């Protein structure tokens, strides 16, 4: 498919201190899923998804989904 992000390199995960859940959500963002779709797939609330995405933005220093994905790629 047209996945933007299939996985996050292990060294990036360690360097940025990302949780397994944050990595999972980043990959789903890379697949083009909305917060609502991510929430449904993971059986969590859209608010929890927003919190994870906010934390990802903070850890990576991103201001958007595109920036986030660019910074998580090799």
Long-range contacts (C-beta under 8 A, 24 or more apart in sequence): 1-31, 2-32, 3-30, 3-31, 4-30, 4-31, 4-32, 4-69, 5-29, 5-30, 5-31, 5-69, 5-72, 5-73, 6-30, 8-72, 9-74, 12-72, 16-59, 16-60, 17-59, 18-56, 18-59, 21-52, 22-52, 22-55, 22-56, 22-59, 25-49, 25-52, 25-53, 25-56, 26-56, 26-68, 26-69, 26-72, 29-53, 29-65, 29-68, 29-69, 30-69, 30-72
